Amino acid sequence: MRIVAAVSLAFVATTAQAALAPLPAMPPVPADSPMSAAKVALGKQLFFDPRLSLDGTVSCASCHDVVKGGGNDGRATAIGVAGKTGSRNAPTVWNAAFLNTQFWDGRAASLEEQAKGPMINPVEMAMPSHNAVIQRLKKIPGYSRQFAAVFGDRDPLTLDNVVRAIAAYERTLLTPDSPVDRFLKGDKQALTAQAQRGMKLFQDLRCVSCHSSPTYAGYITIPGALFYPWNLQRFPFFKGSIYDAKYELTKDLGRYEVTKQEKDKHMYRIPSLRNVDLTGPYMHNGKVPNLEEAVRVMAKTQLNKELRDEEAKAIVAFLKGLTGRLPKQDKPRLPADRQ
């Protein structure tokens, strides 16, 4: 038992150190889908193109707005075709390329797999099938030419190539050079004294036990990185607080909705905290309205701790320091339906 405890404490300490690291320069890239400028440009067009939806009104960018800032839509839950709404908050797409699980319930293991889901989700883009998506794109001459130029196969406009292109674009959506990054690289003026106190609290309270790795999520895949086994976590971990009813925290069953296994009830992917100041409202259902309240909710439900005002404000100051440099994004020109 002492050996196990020692190993556990050592792992927590190592994880805490690993969490306080700058964002890597590049995310992992699949060996079978190398990056290229042409592929990224094609993926950006597809990301912004509402013709991937049933009624031509919803694009990936509708729920993951990278033009205005946060990489989400600022709503509690996203709005799909015909004004339909789901039950979960749209996660940010910024830095998603570093995560090894996508969606709140972790049902996709890659950006490519994730990109397939919304197209045929009845409350999102609502296409009747993936084949319907491909047939619609094949009727657009500009796309046919671009897919041939990028992929060069005999039949290049396929679902796999569509999501490869979208994922290639998403791998460029990185936000480096946050104040925390600069502080960790030696610029001790990059964070205020309050934010530095918040950083210490973040470690002392063991928030890093879940929000580990340079993404401040629970899992990262980069060469040489530590393996973080808990990319999914139970929420709320400590049930029965006032927040359960106030924010309906236990109404959604989490990963259980995918697996139907009892052990997966209320299990969720641990979200990244990078740019978290821009991605409210918070939690899987978007019920928590602001960042300070989200910090208090997490402290009580995951650590069984009630924060003093100065503690909550210090942690918020630290979290605001995780807002990185967002590369400017403009809406691309889309190929015409007919030429």
N, C-alpha and C positions, 0 to 999 in steps of 0.2 A: 504493500500500500504506500509506503514512504517513497519507493522508487517511482511509482505511478504519479504521486503527487508532485515529486520533484520534476519529472518530465513535463507534467502539465504546466507547472509554474514557469519552467524554462521556455515552453512553447508560447505561453502568453507573453512573456517578456520579449521573446524574439519577434512575435507578431506585432507588439507595440512599437518596437523599433522600425519594423518594416513598413508600418502604416505611415510613419513620418518620413516619407520619401517623395521626391519630385516625380511628376508624371513622366513616364518614358517618352522618348521622342517619337517612337513608332509602335503601333499595335501589331499583334501577330497577323500574318497574311497567309492564307491557305496555299499550299504548294501547287494545287491544281487551278488556282485563280490569281496569277500575279497581277500586280497593279500596273496600270498604264494611264496616261492622261486621257486617251480616247475612251477607255472603259469608265473612268471616273466621270467624264462629261456625259456619257450616255446614262450612267446611273443617276446623275443629278437630274437629268430630264425626266426619267421615270419616277424619281422621288417626288417631283413637283407636278406630275401629270395626273389630273383628276379622271382621265379616261380609263384608268385602271379600276375605277369604281362603276357600279351598275348604272347610275344616272349621270355620271360625268361631273359630280360635284365634290368628291372627296379624294384627296391625294394623301400620300404619306406625310407631306408637309402640313396638311390640315391639322393633324394631331401632334406633329413634331416640328414646331415652328422654329427654324434655325435662322430666319431672317430677323425676327424681333428680339431674340435673345435666348430664352430658357431651353429651347429644344423640346418643349412640351406645348400644351395649348392653354395653360393657365386656368383650366376649368377643373371642377371636381372630378367629373368623368367626361370622356370624349364624346363628341357628337358625330354620328355616322350619316349614311344616306337617309334621306327622308326625315331628318331630325331625330333618328333613333339614338338612344344613349345606352352605354354599357354600364357595368357596375364598378369599374376600376379606373383609377387615375392613369393618364397616359404618362409613362416614364420618359425622361429626357433621352434624346438620342446622342447628345454630346458625350464623348468618351465611351459609348456603348461598345465600341470595338474591342475594348480591353476585357469585357465581361464574358464569362464562359457559360452563363445562363441568361436567357432573355425572357421577358414577360414576368409579371409579378409572381406567377406560380412556377417559374423555371421550366416551362414545358418545351422551350427551344434551346438548343445548345450552341447556336451560332447565329450570326447576323443573317446568313442566307436562309436558314430554317425559319427565323422569325419573320422575314419579309414575305413568306408565303401565306402566313396566317391571316392578316387583315384583308387580303384580297377577297377571300371567300367567307369571311365572318359576316353573318347576316345583319349585325348591328354596326358594322364598320363600312367596308367597301362593297360588300354584298353581291359580288359577282357569283353567278350560279356554279361556276367551276373554274379551275385554273385553265382548262382548255379554252374557255370563253375569253379569258384574258388574252391568251396568245392569239386567238383568231382575230380579236379586235386590233391588237398591235400589228398583225400582219397586213391589215388593210391600210396602214399608214406608211406610205412609201419611204419617208425619211427614216423611220425606224428600221425597215427592212435593209436599207443601205448601210445604216450604222452598225447593225448587228453583224452583217456580213463583213464589214471592215474590221470590227473589233474581234470577232470570234472565228471568222473564216471557215466555218464548217459548211458542209453541204446543206444543212438545215439549221442555221445559227439561231433563229428566233425561237428559243425554247424556254420553258419555265426556269430551268436551272440557270440559263444564261441571263435571264431577266433578273433573278435574285443575286447572281454574281455581280452584275453591274451595279445594282442598288447598294449591295454591301460594300463594293469598292468605294463608292462615293461616301458612305457612312464611315469608312475607315479614315477619311480625311477630316472628320468632324471632331477635332481634338482641341482642348483648351489648356495649353501650357501656361507657365509663367504667372501663376497666381501669387499673391503675397506670401502665402505659406511656402510655396516652392522657392521663392527668392530668399525667404528667411532660412530655410533649410540648406540653401546653397551658400549661406554666409552673410547675407544682408540683414543684419540685426535691426535695421530701421524699418524693415518691410512690414512688421507687425507692431501694433500698439501694445502697451503694457497690459491692457485688458485682454487683448487677443492672446498674448503669451500666457496669461493666467488661464484662459480658456483652454489653450492647448495642453497645459499641464493637467487641468481637470479632466480633459478628454482621455488622457492616459491613466491618471490615477483612478478614475471611476471605471476603467477598463471598457470604455466605449469601443476601444480598438479591438476588443475580443471578437467583435462582429464586423465593425467597419475598419477592416484591415486592408493592407496593400496600398500602393500609391494611388489607387482610385478611391480609397476609403469605402470600398465595397468588400464583400466577403470572399472574393475569388478573383484572381488575375492570372493570365497566361502570357508571360513573356519569358524569353530565354534566360535561364539562371534564377528565376524568381522562386520564392518559397511556394509550397503547395498549401493552400488554405482550404481545409476540408468543410468549413461550414458556410458555404455560399447560400444555404437556406437556413432560416431561423424561425422559431415559433414566435408568433405575435398575436395577442399579448402573451408574454412568458409568465408574468404574474397576473393572474386574472382577479377580478373583483374590485378594481379601483373605480373611482367615479368616472374615469374616462371610457370605460367599456360601454356604458349606456349613453354617455354624452356624445360620443363619436361613432357609436355602432361598430365597435372594433371586432366583435365576435360574430357578427351577422354573416360575413363572408367566410367560407370554410377553407380558403386558400388552395394549396396544392391538392388537397383532398378532392376537389372538383375534377381534377385530371386523373388521379390514380385510384380514387375510392378506397384508399388504404387509411385505416384509423390513425396510423402514426403521422400522416400528412395533414391532419386537421390543423388549420391555422398556421401552416408553414408557408413562408414567403421568401422570395429572393431578397437578399439584403441589398438595398439600393445604394448606389454611389452617393457620397456627400459632396463631390465636386460640383460647384455651381449651385449648391442647394438653396442659396439665397434667391435664386432666379426661378425655382421650379415649383413654388407653391401653387395651389394648396397641397397639403401633405397627407401621407399614409396611403395605403392601397386604395382607399375609397375617396380620397380627396376631401375628407371631412374636417381636417384640422386646418384652421385658416391662416396661421402665420408661423414663422420659424421659431420664435420663442416658446409658443405653446407646444409646438412639435417636440422641442427639447424637453419640456416638462413631461409631456406624455411618454416619451421614450424612457426618461429617467425612472418614472414610476412603474411603467408596465414591463420594462426589461431589466431594471436594476433594483426595483422596489425601494427607490429613493426619492424623497421629495426635495427638490432643489431650493435653496435660498435664492432671492431675487438676484443678488450679485453673482451667484454661481451660474444661473441660467443666462444672464446677460453676457457673462464672460465667454461661455461656450458659444453663444450666438456670434460674438465678435470673432472668435476663432473660425467658426464655420463660414462666415462672410469672407474670411481670408482665403477660402478655397475657390473663390470665383476667379477663373483664369482668363486668359486673353482669347476672346471668341473671334475666330476668323470671319471676316465680313462675307455674308452670303447674299447673292442677288438671285432673283427668280430667273431661270434660264428661258431662252426662247425655245418653244416646243415645235416639233415638226407638224406641218399642216395635215389635216385629214386627207386632203387630195392635192395633187400637184399637176 
